Amino acid sequence: MDTRTKERHMVTGQVSATTEEHADVELRLPADNAYVSVLRTTTAGLAARLDFTIDDIEDLRIAVGEACAMILPQADSGSDLRAWFHLQPGRLIITVGVEAAAAVAPDYDSFAWQVLTTLATSAEVDVRHGLIAVSMSMESSALSFGGGS
């Protein structure tokens, strides 16, 4: 568990690698809190397609909201909130990012980060080249029980 905790606090270049790969779904919205509900709904719909449980879907919706709470205050004026979704059987990888010329890593003691890392299987932050992005993955708990549809 200690290794998993360390993994969740990484600030690496892996987020950029994930976004550079061809995402299964990409969404671009104005970088404004008013549009986070659209992102949360999209996340829920994609997780449902992957047969995630209702509890997993709600956890993902909350995690995406917390990731946005961390990055949106840093967004450059007029920039976009972008989301990349990578779908795998029983697993969803989501990266959300904004252009931010003065981007800084999040406070890892903040409520938003604590909630995000509690709900997601793993989470990472990438801050570089005028971009801040949070990447998280979630595995369906239905797989843990030998379930899934």
N, C-alpha and C positions, 0 to 999 in steps of 0.2 A: 504494500500500500504506500510506503514511503516513496518508492520509485514513481508510482502513479502521481503522487502529489507533486513531485519535482517536475514531471512531464507537463503537468497542467500550468506550470509557471514559466515555461520557456518563452523567451523572446528570440525567435529564429527567423531564418529566411525560408522556412518550409511553407509558410503561408503564401508567399509569392510564387513558389513552385506550384502550389495547388491551383492558384488562380491562373497561372500561365497554361496549365493543361486545359484541354477542351472540357468545359463544364457541361453536364447534362442539361442544366437549366441555368440561365443567367437572367438576372432582373436588375433593372436600373430605374431608380426613383429619385425625386428631389431629396436632397439631404435635409430633411425636415421631420421633426417628430410626428407630424400629422400623417406621414406615410408608413410609419413603423407597423401599423395594423395590417397594411397590405402585405408586408413582408412576413409577418407572423402567420397570416392566413395562408399564404403560399407555402410556407414551411409546413404547416399542418396538413395541407392537401397532399404534398409530396410524401410526407411521412405516412399518411394513410394509404397511399398507393403501395408503399413498401410493407404494409401490414404491421405497422407499429401499434402498440397498445394505446388506448385512450390516455392512460397516464403518461406514457412516453411522449405522445404528441403534445400534451399540455406542458411537459417539462421542456420540450424543444421550443415551444412558443415563448415560454418565459425566458429561456436562455438567449434566444434571438433578441428579445426585448432588452435584456441586460447588456448584451454586446453592443447594441445600438446606443444605449444610454452611455456607454463608455466612449464611443467614437464620434457620435454626432456633435457634441460640444466643440470638438476640434476641427470640424469640417470647414473648409474654405467656403466663403460666401459664393453662392451660385453653383456649388459642386453637386455631384450626384452621390447617392447612396447606392452602392453596387453589391449584389449578392450573387455568389456562385454556388450551385448545388451539384454535388457529385453523389449519384445514387448507386448503391450496391445492395445486393440482397441482404436485408436485415441491418443495413448501415447507411447512415446519411451523414455526409460531410458538408458543412455550410461555412462559407467564408463571407463576411460582410466587411466592406471597406469604404473609406472616403478619402478624397484628396485633402491633405492637411499639410500646408507648408511648414507649420510649426508643430508638427506632431510629436508627442511624447508618450512614452509607455504608460500604461494605466497604473494606478495605485493598486498593487496586489493585495492590499489590506482593505480595499473598498468593498462595500456591500455588493455592488454589481459584479465584481470579479468573483467574490465568494459564492454568490448564487450561481453564476455561470459555471464555475468549476465543480460545484456540487451536483448540478443537473446533467452536465455533459460528460461523456466518457473521457474526452480529452479536450483541451483548449490551448491555443497558442496565440500570441500576438506578434505582428510584424510591423515595425515602424522604420520606414526608410523611403528615400526618394520621393518625399512629399505625399506619402500614402500611409495611413494607419489601417490595419486590417486585423480582424479577429477571426480565427478559424476554430471551429469546434466540430467534434464528431459525436455521434450518438449511435449506439447499437440497440436494436430492439430487445426489450426484456422478454419478448415472446420466444426468442431463440434460447434464452436461458432455461426456459421451462420445456424445451423440446416442442414448443408450439409453433406459432406462425400459421398463416392460412395457406 
